[in-house]
Amino acid sequence: MSALTVTFTEDNGTVKELSGETGQSLMQVGRDAGVEGILADCAGSCACATCHVYVDDEWYAKVGAPDAVEAEMLDMVDDVRKPNSRLSCQIKLTEALNGLKVTVAPLG
């Protein structure tokens, strides 16, 4: 496994550049580092939307769109959902995502 860099911008504007490992979920990296707004109530089982992030436009094509199950969970936060919304628990880190930038969505 190799170390990757990911950057979270919290809802309050605080920027946190963090290190993660290939295979980890983006949610794990954010939760473990205490990123504000990454609550991870379901521990990454895609059963809530408490790890909702907005993927920076330059990264969205590499991250990809949510699948049907994730899209249903994002319906729970429709009031703050955007076209680049994803659940960070469903984003697995790969070498292609080294440098990924996301903004934590406000808690609905």
Legacy VTK file of the C-alpha trace (Angstrom):
# vtk DataFile Version 3.0
C-alpha trace
ASCII
DATASET POLYDATA
POINTS 108 float
0.000 0.000 0.000
1.179 3.481 -0.722
0.371 6.811 0.885
-1.922 9.166 -1.009
-2.824 12.783 -0.351
-6.440 13.942 -0.103
-7.723 17.389 0.802
-10.938 18.084 2.682
-12.402 21.569 2.961
-14.759 21.672 5.908
-18.044 23.587 5.758
-16.450 26.348 7.881
-13.624 26.810 5.323
-10.897 24.929 7.208
-8.681 22.997 4.793
-7.129 19.708 5.897
-4.571 17.947 3.719
-4.460 14.346 4.841
-2.666 11.148 4.034
-4.504 7.931 3.226
-3.669 4.492 1.904
-4.797 2.788 -1.283
-7.885 0.731 -0.569
-9.096 2.949 2.273
-12.360 4.789 1.849
-12.250 8.563 1.759
-14.635 8.486 4.738
-12.137 6.494 6.832
-9.424 9.053 6.179
-11.682 11.974 7.079
-13.254 10.344 10.128
-9.919 9.185 11.530
-8.511 12.715 11.168
-11.527 14.324 12.826
-12.766 16.187 9.757
-15.783 18.252 10.818
-18.944 16.934 9.166
-17.709 13.405 8.441
-19.835 11.664 11.073
-19.958 8.212 9.454
-22.931 7.087 11.528
-23.311 3.842 9.551
-19.544 3.137 9.620
-19.328 3.066 5.848
-22.142 0.685 4.958
-23.908 3.192 2.681
-26.939 3.311 4.972
-26.954 7.038 5.785
-25.604 10.259 4.333
-23.444 11.504 7.193
-20.258 11.474 5.115
-21.620 13.567 2.226
-19.012 15.496 0.241
-18.839 17.555 -2.923
-16.088 16.295 -5.230
-14.133 19.126 -6.852
-15.038 19.440 -10.527
-11.527 18.556 -11.704
-11.789 15.198 -9.884
-15.383 14.178 -10.528
-14.701 12.219 -13.739
-12.000 10.172 -11.973
-14.207 9.506 -8.933
-17.297 8.747 -11.023
-21.010 9.005 -10.374
-22.801 7.297 -7.488
-24.409 3.907 -8.065
-28.153 3.405 -7.515
-27.883 2.562 -3.797
-25.683 5.568 -3.066
-27.998 7.808 -5.101
-30.897 6.689 -2.901
-28.947 7.607 0.230
-28.134 11.007 -1.278
-31.881 11.556 -1.696
-31.954 11.896 2.114
-29.952 15.119 1.809
-31.705 16.456 -1.266
-31.832 19.960 0.230
-28.009 20.221 0.023
-27.358 17.741 -2.800
-25.414 18.951 -5.843
-24.472 17.298 -9.148
-21.017 16.507 -7.698
-22.344 14.980 -4.449
-20.917 11.685 -3.279
-20.804 9.710 -0.070
-17.178 9.537 0.978
-17.657 5.982 2.276
-18.190 4.867 -1.316
-14.988 6.414 -2.676
-12.103 3.950 -2.415
-8.673 5.517 -2.697
-6.517 4.494 -5.634
-3.322 5.889 -7.152
-5.536 7.695 -9.701
-7.121 9.652 -6.824
-3.844 10.890 -5.338
-4.441 14.610 -4.723
-8.246 14.308 -4.580
-10.033 17.411 -3.290
-13.495 17.442 -1.724
-15.636 19.842 0.280
-17.684 18.518 3.175
-21.375 19.174 2.620
-23.288 21.008 5.335
-25.228 18.773 7.679
-28.770 18.978 6.272
LINES 1 109
108 0 1 2 3 4 5 6 7 8 9 10 11 12 13 14 15 16 17 18 19 20 21 22 23 24 25 26 27 28 29 30 31 32 33 34 35 36 37 38 39 40 41 42 43 44 45 46 47 48 49 50 51 52 53 54 55 56 57 58 59 60 61 62 63 64 65 66 67 68 69 70 71 72 73 74 75 76 77 78 79 80 81 82 83 84 85 86 87 88 89 90 91 92 93 94 95 96 97 98 99 100 101 102 103 104 105 106 107
